[in-house]
Amino acid sequence: MKSFYQLAALTILCAAPLTAQPLTKAQAEETKTRLAAETLAKLKTGRTAEIEAKSITLGDKTLKWLEKDFGKAPEGKRSLWISMHGGGSGPAEMNDGQWQNQIRLYQPKEGIYLAPRAPTNTWNLWHEGHIDPLFERLIEGMIATRGVDPDRVYLMGYSAGGDGVWQLAPRMADRFAAAAMMAGHPNEASLLGLRNLPFAIFMGGEDKAYDRNKIAAQKEKELDALQKADPKGYEHFVKIYKGLPHWMDGKDAEAVPWMAKHVRNPWPDKIVWFQDDVLHDRFYWLELPKATAKPGQKITATAKDNLITLEGDVPEKITLHLSDALVNLDKPILVKINGKESFKGKVDRTTESIRTALESRPDLPACPTATLKLGN
C-alpha cells in the first residue's frame, strides 16, 4: 500500500502543469476565445480613460487624435482608419493646421476615421521610433474599447503623412489590412515587408519637389517586379494623376473603397521580414529575442504541408508562433533553416502558449496556439 501512495505522489509531482498540457484543436480554440475575452476585458478597464481622452502618452511622447464615426458594424467588426497629416519641420501651428485638415479629407462608408497629431514637429514626424509603439497601443486600445476588428485596420497619410506610410507600412505590415500613400517621399524605405499588405500609391504627375513624382513611378515598377517574382504577394494599386501638383484635388479619395475591400491575413504562408532602422522583435508568426534585430536583416519564411523554411539572416535563436491556420498541429512539423534541418516533431497546443501570446499582443485572430523556440 505504501508503494502505491509513493507512486501516486510521484505521478502528481511529475505531471505537467495544466497550462503546459497538450490541447486538442477544439480545446485550443475554446481556450483562445475565452482567454482573449478575459484579456480584452482587462485591457478595456486599463485603456478606456486614454481612449476617451483621445490622448496616449508613452515615455515623453504624446499622441493625440481627432476622430469621426461612419456607418454601423457589429461589435468587434468596426474598421479603424489611421490617417496621418502633412507638415513636418516647422512651427507647431503649421502642423496643427495640417492635423485639422486631415480629419476632413476622407470618409469611409464604415469605421472609426482617426487623424492623429504627430508628437513632434520634425521632418520625419511620422516615422521616428516612438510612432510604432504609440500606434500599437492605439490599435490595441481601439480593439478593446471600441469594438474594432484587428483584421480591418487601415493606414494612410498625405505629404509628410505619406512619408510615414512608406516607412510604417512595411515594418508594421502585420497590423494592417491595407495601406495608402498620398504625395509622400519614401527616403530609404524598403518595399520588401509589403509582401502581405495591399499597398496603394497616389501622386500628382507634376509633384516635382524632391522628385516625388519620378520616385512614385519608380516604386510602381519595383512593386511590379516584386509581384512578378512572387505572384501571390505584393498586391498594389498606383495612380499618378497627370497634370496635378502636390494637392490632388481630392481624387486620391478613391483609395478608401479600394482599401476597404481588403482584410488582413494574420497567418500568411510566406513572410518577407526586412528590418528598417526602427527595429521590431515580432512580425506575423516570427519573433526574435529582445534587442537582437539588426538594421538590414532579412528573413524569408514559408510554410507548406507542415514544412517551414527560414532563409536569410536567421539568428541562432528564433521563435515560431504556430496555429492550425498555418500548419496541421496534429502532425509532425519539419523546420529547415537555410537548407539544414533544425527541428522535426510534434509541437503541442498549450494554454501557456495562448496566454503568453495574448499578454504580449492582445490580437485574437493572430493569436497562436503553439510555440516553437529554436536554438534554446
C-alpha positions in Angstrom: 0.0 0.0 0.0 2.9 2.3 0.9 4.4 1.9 -2.5 1.1 2.7 -4.2 0.9 6.1 -2.3 4.5 6.8 -3.1 3.9 6.1 -6.8 0.7 8.3 -6.8 2.6 11.2 -5.1 5.4 10.9 -7.7 2.9 10.9 -10.5 1.4 14.1 -9.2 4.8 15.8 -8.8 5.9 14.8 -12.3 2.7 15.8 -14.0 3.0 18.8 -16.3 1.3 22.0 -15.2 -2.2 22.3 -16.6 -1.2 25.3 -18.7 1.5 23.1 -20.4 -0.6 20.1 -21.1 -1.5 19.4 -24.8 -4.8 20.6 -26.1 -6.9 19.3 -29.0 -7.7 21.8 -31.8 -11.2 22.3 -30.4 -9.9 22.8 -26.9 -7.3 25.3 -28.1 -9.9 27.3 -30.0 -12.2 27.5 -27.0 -9.3 28.4 -24.7 -8.1 31.1 -27.1 -11.6 32.7 -27.3 -12.0 32.6 -23.5 -8.6 34.0 -22.7 -8.9 36.7 -25.4 -12.2 37.8 -23.9 -10.6 38.0 -20.4 -7.5 39.8 -21.8 -9.6 42.4 -23.7 -11.9 43.0 -20.6 -8.8 43.8 -18.5 -7.4 46.0 -21.3 -10.7 47.8 -21.6 -10.5 48.7 -17.9 -7.0 50.0 -18.2 -7.2 51.8 -21.5 -10.7 53.4 -21.5 -9.5 56.7 -20.0 -6.8 57.4 -22.6 -9.1 56.4 -25.5 -11.9 58.7 -24.2 -9.3 61.5 -23.7 -8.0 60.9 -27.3 -4.5 61.0 -25.9 -1.8 58.4 -25.3 1.5 59.0 -23.6 4.5 56.6 -23.7 7.6 58.0 -22.1 8.0 61.6 -23.1 5.9 61.4 -26.3 2.1 62.0 -26.5 -0.2 61.1 -29.4 -3.4 63.0 -29.6 -6.1 62.5 -32.2 -9.4 63.6 -33.8 -11.9 61.1 -34.9 -15.2 60.7 -36.8 -17.6 57.7 -36.9 -19.1 56.4 -40.1 -21.7 53.8 -40.7 -22.5 50.9 -38.5 -21.0 47.4 -37.9 -21.5 44.7 -35.3 -19.4 44.8 -32.1 -15.9 43.6 -32.8 -16.3 44.3 -36.6 -15.7 48.0 -36.7 -12.9 49.1 -39.1 -10.2 51.6 -38.0 -8.7 54.2 -40.3 -5.5 55.9 -39.1 -4.9 58.9 -41.3 -1.6 60.9 -40.9 -1.4 64.6 -41.6 1.2 66.5 -43.6 3.6 69.2 -42.4 7.0 68.4 -40.9 9.8 70.6 -39.7 8.3 73.9 -38.6 6.2 75.6 -36.0 3.6 73.6 -34.1 0.9 75.9 -35.6 1.7 74.7 -39.1 1.4 71.0 -38.1 -1.8 71.8 -36.1 -3.3 73.2 -39.2 -2.4 70.2 -41.3 -3.9 68.0 -38.5 -7.2 69.8 -38.5 -7.3 69.5 -42.3 -6.6 65.7 -42.3 -9.8 64.9 -40.4 -11.8 66.3 -43.3 -10.0 64.6 -46.2 -11.6 61.1 -46.3 -14.9 59.5 -45.5 -15.1 55.7 -45.3 -18.6 54.2 -45.6 -18.0 52.5 -42.2 -15.5 52.8 -39.4 -13.7 55.0 -37.0 -11.7 57.5 -39.1 -8.9 58.9 -36.9 -6.5 61.7 -37.6 -3.6 61.6 -35.0 -1.4 64.6 -34.2 2.3 63.7 -34.6 4.1 64.0 -31.2 6.9 66.1 -32.7 7.3 68.9 -35.3 10.3 67.3 -37.1 10.7 66.5 -40.8 10.3 62.8 -40.1 7.5 63.3 -37.6 5.6 60.1 -38.7 8.4 57.6 -38.9 10.5 58.2 -35.8 10.9 55.2 -33.5 8.3 56.3 -30.9 5.5 56.1 -33.5 5.4 52.3 -33.8 4.7 51.6 -30.1 2.2 54.5 -29.9 0.3 53.1 -32.9 0.4 49.6 -31.5 -1.1 50.9 -28.2 -3.7 52.9 -30.1 -4.8 49.9 -32.2 -5.0 47.7 -29.1 -7.0 50.3 -27.2 -9.4 50.7 -30.0 -9.9 46.9 -30.3 -10.5 46.6 -26.5 -12.8 49.7 -26.0 -14.4 50.5 -29.4 -15.1 47.1 -30.9 -12.5 47.4 -33.7 -11.8 44.3 -35.8 -8.0 43.6 -35.7 -8.2 42.4 -39.3 -9.7 45.7 -40.5 -7.2 48.4 -39.5 -6.1 50.7 -42.3 -3.2 53.2 -42.6 -3.0 56.2 -44.8 -1.2 59.6 -44.9 -0.7 62.7 -47.0 2.6 64.5 -47.8 4.7 64.1 -44.7 2.0 61.6 -43.6 2.7 59.8 -46.9 6.4 59.7 -45.9 5.2 57.9 -42.8 3.2 55.4 -44.8 6.2 54.5 -46.9 8.1 53.6 -43.7 5.5 52.3 -41.2 3.6 50.1 -43.6 6.4 47.7 -44.4 7.7 47.5 -40.8 4.2 47.2 -39.2 2.5 45.2 -42.1 1.2 42.6 -39.7 -1.0 45.1 -38.0 -2.8 46.4 -41.1 -5.3 45.2 -43.8 -4.2 47.8 -46.4 -2.2 51.0 -46.7 -2.3 54.0 -49.0 0.4 56.6 -49.5 -0.5 60.1 -50.8 2.1 62.6 -52.0 4.9 61.4 -49.8 8.6 60.5 -50.2 10.0 57.1 -49.3 13.5 58.2 -48.4 15.4 54.9 -47.8 12.3 52.7 -47.0 12.3 49.2 -48.4 9.2 47.7 -50.0 10.1 44.1 -49.1 7.9 43.9 -46.0 4.8 44.7 -48.0 4.5 41.1 -49.3 1.2 40.5 -47.5 -0.1 44.1 -47.3 -2.1 45.6 -50.2 -0.4 48.9 -50.9 -1.6 52.0 -52.9 0.4 54.9 -54.2 -1.3 58.2 -55.2 0.8 61.1 -56.6 0.3 64.2 -58.7 2.1 63.9 -62.0 3.5 67.4 -61.5 4.5 66.9 -57.9 8.2 67.5 -58.7 9.5 68.6 -55.2 12.2 66.1 -54.1 11.4 64.1 -57.3 8.3 62.7 -55.6 6.5 62.1 -59.0 9.5 60.3 -60.5 10.2 58.2 -57.4 6.5 57.2 -57.2 6.8 55.8 -60.8 10.0 54.0 -59.9 8.3 52.4 -56.8 5.5 51.2 -59.0 8.0 49.4 -61.2 9.6 47.9 -58.1 6.3 46.6 -56.9 5.5 45.3 -60.4 8.8 43.3 -60.3 8.3 42.0 -56.8 4.8 40.8 -57.7 6.0 39.2 -60.9 8.6 37.2 -58.9 6.0 36.4 -56.2 2.5 36.4 -57.8 0.7 35.7 -54.6 2.2 38.8 -52.9 2.8 42.5 -53.3 -0.7 43.5 -54.3 -0.7 47.1 -55.3 -2.6 50.0 -56.9 -0.9 53.1 -58.3 -2.4 56.3 -59.6 -0.2 59.1 -60.8 -2.6 61.9 -61.8 -1.4 63.6 -65.0 -1.1 67.4 -64.6 -1.9 67.6 -60.9 0.6 69.1 -58.4 1.1 68.2 -54.7 -2.6 68.7 -54.0 -4.6 66.1 -55.9 -8.0 67.8 -55.7 -9.4 65.0 -53.6 -9.1 62.5 -56.4 -6.9 60.3 -54.1 -10.1 59.6 -52.0 -10.6 56.6 -54.4 -8.1 54.9 -52.1 -10.7 54.4 -49.4 -13.0 51.9 -51.2 -10.0 50.1 -52.6 -8.6 49.7 -49.1 -12.0 48.8 -47.6 -12.3 45.6 -49.7 -9.2 44.1 -48.1 -9.0 42.4 -44.7 -5.7 41.3 -43.0 -4.5 37.8 -43.3 -2.8 37.2 -39.9 -1.4 33.8 -41.0 0.2 34.2 -44.4 2.1 31.2 -45.6 5.0 33.4 -46.7 6.7 36.2 -44.9 9.4 38.6 -46.0 10.7 40.4 -42.9 13.2 43.2 -43.6 14.4 45.3 -40.6 14.3 49.1 -41.1 16.3 51.5 -39.0 13.5 51.2 -36.5 13.7 47.6 -35.3 10.9 45.1 -34.4 11.1 41.8 -32.5 7.8 40.4 -33.9 6.5 40.1 -37.4 3.5 37.9 -38.2 4.4 34.4 -36.8 8.1 35.1 -36.3 9.7 36.5 -33.2 13.3 37.4 -32.3 14.8 37.6 -28.8 14.6 41.1 -27.4 17.2 43.6 -28.8 18.7 41.2 -31.2 17.3 42.5 -34.5 19.8 44.3 -36.8 19.2 47.0 -39.5 19.0 45.4 -42.9 18.4 42.0 -41.5 16.2 39.9 -43.9 14.4 36.7 -43.2 12.1 34.9 -45.6 9.8 32.3 -44.1 7.4 29.9 -45.8 5.0 27.2 -44.5 3.6 24.5 -46.8 2.4 21.0 -45.9 3.9 21.2 -42.4 7.3 22.1 -43.8 8.5 25.5 -42.5 11.6 27.0 -44.2 13.5 30.0 -43.0 16.1 31.6 -45.3 18.4 34.6 -45.0 19.9 36.2 -41.9 18.3 33.8 -39.4 19.7 34.1 -35.9 20.5 31.0 -33.8 17.5 31.8 -31.5 14.1 32.4 -33.1 10.6 31.7 -32.0 7.8 30.3 -34.3 4.3 31.1 -33.3 2.1 28.4 -34.7 -1.6 27.8 -35.4 -3.7 25.4 -37.3 -4.4 28.3 -39.6 -0.8 27.8 -40.7 0.1 24.1 -40.2 -1.6 20.9 -39.0 -0.6 20.7 -35.4 -1.9 17.2 -35.1 1.0 16.1 -37.3 4.8 16.4 -37.0 6.4 19.6 -38.3 9.8 19.9 -40.1 11.7 23.1 -39.9 14.7 23.9 -42.1 16.9 26.9 -41.8 19.0 27.8 -44.9 18.6 24.2 -46.1 19.5 22.5 -42.9 17.1 20.6 -40.7 16.6 22.5 -37.4 13.6 20.7 -35.9 11.4 17.7 -36.6 8.5 16.6 -34.4 5.1 17.5 -32.9 4.5 20.9 -31.3 1.7 20.8 -28.7 -1.1 23.3 -28.5 -1.0 24.7 -24.9 -2.8 27.1 -22.7 0.5 28.7 -21.8 1.3 29.5 -25.4 -2.1 31.1 -25.9 -1.9 33.1 -22.6 1.7 34.3 -23.2 0.8 35.4 -26.7 -2.3 37.4 -25.7 -0.4 39.1 -22.9 2.2 40.2 -25.4 -0.2 41.1 -28.2 -3.9 41.1 -27.5 -4.9 40.2 -31.0 -7.3 37.2 -31.2 -7.0 36.5 -35.0 -3.2 36.5 -34.8 -3.0 34.5 -31.5 -1.0 31.3 -31.8 -2.0 28.1 -30.0 1.5 26.6 -30.0 5.0 28.0 -29.7 8.3 26.5 -31.0 11.5 28.1 -29.7 14.5 27.2 -31.8 18.1 27.4 -30.5 17.2 27.3 -26.9 
